[in-house]
Amino acid sequence: MPLVTYEKRDRIATITLNRPEVRNAFTLKMLDELAECMISFRSDNDAWVAVITGAGDVFSAGHDVNEIKELVKKLDSLPNLWDTFYHNSFQYDLELYKPVIAAINGPCIGEGLLTAMSCDFRLCVDNAIFSFPEVNIGIPTIIGGIKATKLMGLPHVMELLLMGEQKDAEWAYRTGLVNKVVSGEELMGNAYSWAEQLTRLGPLAVRCTKEVILRSMDTGFFEAARSGEAMRRVAMQSKDAMEGVASFLEKRPPKFTGK
């Protein structure tokens, strides 16, 4: 049975963390399967939006503690001290400009929270809890800290990462960690409603806009504007851009194809 499942319907891919018997705790193999699913999503021209959720009533309880020794061995086996083994993982450096929604259906801890932070939108149930508990067992949080700083104000990031405490859904919404809090019964309906809204928009325009947003976070204004305007010029030559203008003038819904 796959540790991460991939299903597609109506241009929406649903990616499910699938180890409910251990609260969807990550293993190295599960991280690899998630990366494979995200690369499949990125490569599929008919998949425009992805929704990531967890099987059962937990998004993810973090990394499987039974594999900590294996993680240490993997780190020790790297040829150079500063190497990482995250290449092309979804949470680390995978270039993906299609929109991704996290439907957080319960506890979202450690590696699970890092996965949610790697998405563009986060919807959660009202009884969800969030934490990076690594400091409680003497392990530093690195990538989570980098991503959190780009999502939330610095005081909230310090509280979340350095205190090692669990935070509730209300705190997550108030601090900008999640976009919306809903009941358990409403979660997937809301997630797919957001996904469907995104599929009605020009997919190339959405991807171009997302890429500019992400790249501009690490560059100066003029560099970001220069590259963004170049990308827009390319996007404006697409069939979708022509269709969008034509449909507006003809007062009809656009028929985007992603080309």
Secondary structure, 3 states (H helix, E strand, C coil): CCCEEEEEECCEEEEEECCHHHCCCECHHHHHHHHHHHHHHHHCCCCCEEEEEECCCCCECCECHHHHHHHHHHHHCCCCCCCCCCCCCCCCCCCCCCCEEEEECCCEECHHHHHHHCCCEEEEECCCEEECCHHHHCCCCCHHHHHHHHHCCHHHHHHHHHHCCCEEHHHHHHCCCCCEEECCCCHHHHHHHHHHHHHCCCHHHHHHHHHHHHHHCCCCHHHHHHHHHHHHHHHCCCHHHHHHHHHHHCCCCCCCCCC
